[in-house]
Amino acid sequence: MAPYGQAFTVAFAVGMLLSAGANVQGGANILVSAACGYGATTLDWDAWWLPIPAAIGVATHIVGDSLTTSGAPGRDGRRWGLRAFTTGSPAEAAVCVLIAASIAAFPLREQLAERLIGAW
């Protein structure tokens, strides 16, 4: 990836992450994003993979919105989704914990399967 393209990719992904995840807005977001983009060019980071988790995060957010009572915004302005629970409810927390546990356990799936099968 070209150095400036890589710097832009890193700065953009970090900016998205800071504004969505950490709720860092304005000048602080720009400064941290620019510093990370500068680091990507000067420290020779290989950041080709960085847009992938950003895209996964966006997709996860859209799916999560579709599960809430307000739904996810559609292209035509209408909202869509299952509308299974309200934002901040115990059901939402339980779903988030289950998803996070599944993601965390994925690298250990073979060891867990061996233990479960060996227990029978």
Secondary structure as UniProt FT lines:
FT   HELIX           3..20
FT   HELIX           26..42
FT   TURN            43..44
FT   TURN            48..50
FT   HELIX           51..67
FT   TURN            69..70
FT   STRAND          72..73
FT   TURN            75..76
FT   STRAND          79..80
FT   TURN            87..88
FT   HELIX           90..105
FT   HELIX           106..108
FT   HELIX           109..119
//
